[in-house]
Amino acid sequence: MTLVKHDSENFNTLKTSKMQSAIISNRLILGIAAFSVSFGLSLVPNWDFTKALITGMITVLATYSAALFVDKRRRNYEMLILGSLNRIIREREGLKSRIAREIKQIEEHRSILYSESQQLQNQIAECRNQRDSLHRELGNFAGQKKQLESEISILTTEVHDLENSTEELKNDCSHLAAEKRRLELNSHGLRSEITQIQNQIEAFQAEKQEIESSLTLLGRLKPQLEEKLYELRIEIQELEMKIVQGNNLLIETKTNKENLDNSLISLQNQTTAQQAELNQLQNQVLLLQNERDLLQSQVWELLQQMETLNQENLYENPEEDDIELFPFDQLLEPISLIDYELNTSDNLPTEWTNFLENLPEYEIQVLKAIVEQDNPKPTIKKIAEANITMPNLLIDSINEIANNTIGELIIQTAEEIPEIYQEHIPNVKKVIAIYEKPSN
């Protein structure tokens, strides 16, 4: 984001410079054209050069005033656009905070989904058991259906045979009717046999009706069972899709967690390295302080010796007024400079000195306004307008320099009023003091 903002700033500066050069050239062309036209039109009828020059100058002033008025209106319109862009940027920052809150809610939702996925797995196991039992029952029904179909086929063959036999009996009856007279003795036996055959036929017909009713019942039950199987298959597919989605969410959360762990490990390594550098710097500072103490003691000894020597020379040569004394001030000046450099090196780490070197003057003024004022937004806005930029871009550039030199951001951008993090306030104050000290 910061790199894109810097690129946009560079592009805007180039664009403004090109626009200014184009505006200047256009104004020159406009002034020359207006002057030449007015000069020519006023010179042609009267051939009076002074009046023509006066009219040309008046037209040039009028055209330039009109151009300035148009530029002023254009600048007001651009300021309105900048205000709308500032509002859009604030809305984007609020959206960023809302996205962070939604990420937290998604993590909570992930834990809920994990518990629901376990419940769904249990439900799927139960559904599979029910499906297996239904498959077994369907297999039993299919076997019973095959048996009934075989029995029906046997009964149909028997009925067909009986029908054939009835036809044969009818034929026999016709023959018997012809031979009735001859077979009257055997007629009673044949009648009894016919009644028995009729009774068997009626029993077979009753059995046939029962078999047909059972077949109709099976035909009615079959679509219901097929619908249940279809519904169960749809439920199983939906449960499997939910399980796949839950697994994908778990994998994504695991990868995010691993990335966060890796970033934490890298930050810990950076902090340990910075702590080691701080320890080294503290040791170097202690060595420099010891050397400073030694140098001060040696300088004071030299000063005492020189004072004694000067007093002896005065006693020995009291008449000489032009004796050159030892330059004590020249010795004290480098000692004060050494003390100042040691104090600044003791108070400010090396990465903060790099941060101070990379900061321009107006960004240090922004830091000073944030530290010293309760509501620094008006001063930051003035600084941004003076440097042809926006307050948010200034704060982002300071945070980018801090991230490149110190390794951390120093200004909070989530809230409306910009603030410096509590752990960085002492070092920022030292940076401002070091910046202001040479001017004092």
Contacts in CASP RR format, 6 or more apart in sequence:
PFRMAT RR
TARGET T0000
AUTHOR 0000-0000-0000
METHOD contacts of the structure
MODEL  1
MTLVKHDSENFNTLKTSKMQSAIISNRLILGIAAFSVSFGLSLVPNWDFT
KALITGMITVLATYSAALFVDKRRRNYEMLILGSLNRIIREREGLKSRIA
REIKQIEEHRSILYSESQQLQNQIAECRNQRDSLHRELGNFAGQKKQLES
EISILTTEVHDLENSTEELKNDCSHLAAEKRRLELNSHGLRSEITQIQNQ
IEAFQAEKQEIESSLTLLGRLKPQLEEKLYELRIEIQELEMKIVQGNNLL
IETKTNKENLDNSLISLQNQTTAQQAELNQLQNQVLLLQNERDLLQSQVW
ELLQQMETLNQENLYENPEEDDIELFPFDQLLEPISLIDYELNTSDNLPT
EWTNFLENLPEYEIQVLKAIVEQDNPKPTIKKIAEANITMPNLLIDSINE
IANNTIGELIIQTAEEIPEIYQEHIPNVKKVIAIYEKPSN
1 396 0 8 1.000
2 396 0 8 1.000
2 397 0 8 1.000
2 399 0 8 1.000
2 400 0 8 1.000
2 403 0 8 1.000
5 393 0 8 1.000
5 396 0 8 1.000
5 397 0 8 1.000
6 397 0 8 1.000
6 400 0 8 1.000
9 389 0 8 1.000
9 393 0 8 1.000
9 397 0 8 1.000
12 388 0 8 1.000
13 388 0 8 1.000
16 388 0 8 1.000
23 71 0 8 1.000
27 64 0 8 1.000
27 67 0 8 1.000
30 63 0 8 1.000
30 64 0 8 1.000
30 67 0 8 1.000
31 60 0 8 1.000
31 63 0 8 1.000
31 64 0 8 1.000
34 56 0 8 1.000
34 59 0 8 1.000
34 60 0 8 1.000
34 62 0 8 1.000
34 63 0 8 1.000
35 56 0 8 1.000
35 57 0 8 1.000
35 59 0 8 1.000
35 60 0 8 1.000
37 59 0 8 1.000
38 52 0 8 1.000
38 55 0 8 1.000
38 56 0 8 1.000
38 58 0 8 1.000
38 59 0 8 1.000
38 60 0 8 1.000
39 52 0 8 1.000
39 53 0 8 1.000
39 55 0 8 1.000
39 56 0 8 1.000
40 52 0 8 1.000
41 55 0 8 1.000
42 48 0 8 1.000
42 51 0 8 1.000
42 52 0 8 1.000
42 55 0 8 1.000
42 56 0 8 1.000
43 49 0 8 1.000
43 52 0 8 1.000
82 390 0 8 1.000
85 390 0 8 1.000
86 390 0 8 1.000
86 391 0 8 1.000
86 392 0 8 1.000
89 390 0 8 1.000
89 392 0 8 1.000
90 416 0 8 1.000
93 413 0 8 1.000
93 414 0 8 1.000
96 414 0 8 1.000
97 414 0 8 1.000
107 253 0 8 1.000
110 249 0 8 1.000
110 250 0 8 1.000
110 253 0 8 1.000
113 246 0 8 1.000
113 249 0 8 1.000
114 246 0 8 1.000
114 250 0 8 1.000
117 242 0 8 1.000
117 243 0 8 1.000
117 246 0 8 1.000
117 247 0 8 1.000
117 250 0 8 1.000
120 239 0 8 1.000
120 242 0 8 1.000
120 243 0 8 1.000
121 243 0 8 1.000
123 239 0 8 1.000
124 236 0 8 1.000
124 239 0 8 1.000
124 240 0 8 1.000
124 243 0 8 1.000
127 232 0 8 1.000
127 235 0 8 1.000
127 236 0 8 1.000
127 239 0 8 1.000
128 236 0 8 1.000
130 232 0 8 1.000
131 232 0 8 1.000
131 236 0 8 1.000
134 228 0 8 1.000
134 229 0 8 1.000
134 232 0 8 1.000
138 225 0 8 1.000
138 229 0 8 1.000
141 218 0 8 1.000
141 225 0 8 1.000
145 218 0 8 1.000
148 211 0 8 1.000
148 214 0 8 1.000
148 215 0 8 1.000
148 218 0 8 1.000
151 211 0 8 1.000
152 211 0 8 1.000
152 215 0 8 1.000
155 204 0 8 1.000
155 207 0 8 1.000
155 208 0 8 1.000
155 211 0 8 1.000
158 204 0 8 1.000
159 204 0 8 1.000
159 208 0 8 1.000
162 200 0 8 1.000
162 201 0 8 1.000
162 204 0 8 1.000
165 197 0 8 1.000
166 197 0 8 1.000
166 201 0 8 1.000
169 194 0 8 1.000
169 197 0 8 1.000
176 183 0 8 1.000
176 187 0 8 1.000
176 190 0 8 1.000
180 187 0 8 1.000
183 190 0 8 1.000
270 407 0 8 1.000
274 351 0 8 1.000
277 350 0 8 1.000
278 349 0 8 1.000
281 345 0 8 1.000
281 349 0 8 1.000
281 350 0 8 1.000
285 342 0 8 1.000
285 345 0 8 1.000
285 346 0 8 1.000
288 342 0 8 1.000
288 345 0 8 1.000
289 342 0 8 1.000
292 338 0 8 1.000
292 339 0 8 1.000
292 342 0 8 1.000
295 335 0 8 1.000
295 338 0 8 1.000
296 335 0 8 1.000
299 331 0 8 1.000
299 335 0 8 1.000
302 331 0 8 1.000
303 326 0 8 1.000
303 328 0 8 1.000
303 331 0 8 1.000
306 326 0 8 1.000
306 328 0 8 1.000
309 326 0 8 1.000
310 323 0 8 1.000
310 325 0 8 1.000
310 326 0 8 1.000
313 323 0 8 1.000
314 323 0 8 1.000
317 323 0 8 1.000
344 434 0 8 1.000
347 430 0 8 1.000
348 356 0 8 1.000
348 427 0 8 1.000
348 430 0 8 1.000
348 431 0 8 1.000
348 434 0 8 1.000
349 427 0 8 1.000
351 405 0 8 1.000
351 406 0 8 1.000
351 407 0 8 1.000
352 405 0 8 1.000
352 406 0 8 1.000
352 427 0 8 1.000
352 430 0 8 1.000
352 431 0 8 1.000
354 405 0 8 1.000
355 401 0 8 1.000
355 402 0 8 1.000
355 405 0 8 1.000
355 406 0 8 1.000
355 431 0 8 1.000
356 364 0 8 1.000
356 431 0 8 1.000
356 434 0 8 1.000
356 435 0 8 1.000
358 401 0 8 1.000
358 404 0 8 1.000
358 405 0 8 1.000
359 367 0 8 1.000
359 398 0 8 1.000
359 401 0 8 1.000
359 431 0 8 1.000
362 383 0 8 1.000
362 386 0 8 1.000
362 387 0 8 1.000
362 394 0 8 1.000
363 394 0 8 1.000
363 397 0 8 1.000
363 398 0 8 1.000
363 401 0 8 1.000
364 431 0 8 1.000
364 432 0 8 1.000
364 435 0 8 1.000
365 379 0 8 1.000
365 383 0 8 1.000
366 376 0 8 1.000
366 379 0 8 1.000
366 380 0 8 1.000
366 383 0 8 1.000
366 394 0 8 1.000
366 395 0 8 1.000
366 398 0 8 1.000
367 398 0 8 1.000
367 420 0 8 1.000
367 428 0 8 1.000
367 431 0 8 1.000
367 432 0 8 1.000
368 432 0 8 1.000
369 376 0 8 1.000
369 379 0 8 1.000
369 380 0 8 1.000
369 383 0 8 1.000
370 376 0 8 1.000
370 380 0 8 1.000
370 411 0 8 1.000
370 418 0 8 1.000
370 419 0 8 1.000
370 420 0 8 1.000
371 420 0 8 1.000
371 425 0 8 1.000
371 428 0 8 1.000
371 429 0 8 1.000
371 432 0 8 1.000
373 379 0 8 1.000
375 417 0 8 1.000
376 417 0 8 1.000
376 418 0 8 1.000
377 391 0 8 1.000
377 417 0 8 1.000
377 418 0 8 1.000
380 391 0 8 1.000
380 394 0 8 1.000
380 395 0 8 1.000
380 418 0 8 1.000
381 391 0 8 1.000
383 391 0 8 1.000
383 394 0 8 1.000
384 390 0 8 1.000
384 391 0 8 1.000
384 393 0 8 1.000
384 394 0 8 1.000
387 394 0 8 1.000
392 413 0 8 1.000
395 411 0 8 1.000
395 413 0 8 1.000
395 418 0 8 1.000
396 413 0 8 1.000
398 410 0 8 1.000
398 411 0 8 1.000
399 409 0 8 1.000
399 410 0 8 1.000
399 411 0 8 1.000
399 413 0 8 1.000
402 408 0 8 1.000
402 409 0 8 1.000
402 410 0 8 1.000
402 411 0 8 1.000
403 409 0 8 1.000
408 424 0 8 1.000
409 421 0 8 1.000
410 420 0 8 1.000
410 421 0 8 1.000
410 424 0 8 1.000
410 428 0 8 1.000
411 418 0 8 1.000
411 419 0 8 1.000
411 420 0 8 1.000
411 421 0 8 1.000
412 418 0 8 1.000
412 419 0 8 1.000
412 420 0 8 1.000
412 421 0 8 1.000
420 428 0 8 1.000
END
